[in-house]
Amino acid sequence: MRQETEYKAVSAMKPSAESKGNPLAYEKVGKLIAKFAIPAIISMLVSSLYNIVDQIFIGQGVGMLGNAATNIAFPVSIICTATALLLGIGSSSNFNLESGAGNQDRANRIAGTGLSMLVICGIVIAAAVLLFLNPLLYIFGVTPDILPFAQDYLGITAYGIPFLVLTTGGNHLIRADRSPTYSMACMLTGAVINTVLDPTFIFVFHWGIRGAAWATVIGQVVSGILVIVYFSKFRHLELEAGMLKPRAEYLSAIVSLGMAACVNQIAMAAVQITMNNTLRRYGASSVYGTDIPLACVGVISKVNMVFMSICIGTSQGCQPLWGFNYGAKNYDRVRKAYKKAFQISLTVGIIFFLCFQIFPRQIVCIFGTGTEEYFQFAERYFKIFMLLTFINGIQPMCSGFFTSIGKAKLGIVVSLTRQVIFLLPLILIFPIFMGIDGVMYAGPIADGAAAVVAIGLAVKELKAMPGNPEGI
């Protein structure tokens, strides 16, 4: 692709004076990862809390059907995140690579295009959801009992979509602009507001699921305003009004490097929708019925978001380090940062694997009560579907790595492996022979295959970088 060709040319240049003076070029790799990854992880965790806190208070205050409703609405959240990552990661990756190569004016103009497109796309998605609310819910797998709860929840949270997209994408640019702490503060402020308002609206004002939805919207609006304030008052990059006008040249570069993260999220949405419909179909012929599987999978997917937030946050925190040093030809630092990220992802995976296998019922109980069949299904789903959790963080980390160094095609391939190439076909085929259990067994097989592909491609790329005496 064009973006990869451009950065092959960049690799032939001498490092700029600016790259030599940037802390990304000389500070200890471990220190830099901590500086950028910890705020990124917290930001990702906080982002997850919007859904998790809603799930907890809705489960306690509304019940199982409320939890199922948030699961039905979840694909919209994924689509918003996909759009935000397409523009946010695409902009920040290009910004880091161009900055490392000494092309600061082009880097600033790419950032301007990215910001304006975040605003435009957020408004378009919100309008589409409000206009086609009921058709979307049926596509997402809603049942008659869940429908009124899902209408209330998604119909209200749609108003927060423009701020959600701006916050999620804008925070990548804030981190690229060397302000990871401010990025974290944007997300944390909105999450704290949501956490305080959720129980107030649900239990004090008795607004039910509508209260949870309005709490989410208010938190998202505040976070979005903080992003606007940053780029108005506190930015390091030079950003003039004219730079905010979208330009096709810069948008093409953004899409090229943001596509991998976007495709991964879109694939997640496709899998979520397919899984909801599969669970509804095969659940009807099982002892669990249709609503229990939908509610359980909604809870477990939110819990898994905590684990994935740490792994993806680690990758996002490493992206400025990977991208800047790759653009500046400091390949040894790129390799060191990758190894550190791999170790972190594997360690976190082992911890969560143990939690999922040992304490599944206790985890589910946090999200409210249910029948014995509800807890039985949740326990089995945790233990089977999440069996290879310990390696699940490697695939998104590798995808982020390829995107950061300008290898857009490899980033997209790795993004597609787990969700589209492996998991989607398996959750369609296995239930034909195994009933609803087929969905569970599809998970670990897809996880293992995706990890093998990701590791193989990453090792090959690391070995190909110049100045590699150790062979990796």
Secondary structure, 3 states (H helix, E strand, C coil): CHHHHHHHHHHCCCCCHHHHHCHHHCCCHHHHHHHHHHHHHHHHHHHHHHHHHHHHHHHHHCCHHHHHHHHHHHHHHHHHHHHHHHHHHHHHHHHHHHHHCCCHHHHHHHHHHHHHHHHHHHHHHHHHHHHCHHHHHHHCCCCCCCHHHHHHHHHHHHHHHHHHHHHHHHHHHHHHCCCHHHHHHHHHHHHHHHHHHHHHHHHHCCCCHHHHHHHHHHHHHHHHHHHHHHHHHHCCCCCCHHHHCCCHHHHHHHHHHHHHHHHHHHHHHHHHHHHHHHHHHHHCCCCCCCHHHHHHHHHHHHHHHHHHHHHHHHHHHHHHHHHHHHHCCCHHHHHHHHHHHHHHHHHHHHHHHHHHHHCHHHHHHCCCCCCHHHHHHHHHHHHHHCCCHHHCCHHHHHHHHHHHCCCHHHHHHHHHHHHHHHHHHHHHHHHHHHCCHHHHHHHHHHHHHHHHHHHHHHHHHHHHCCCCCCCC
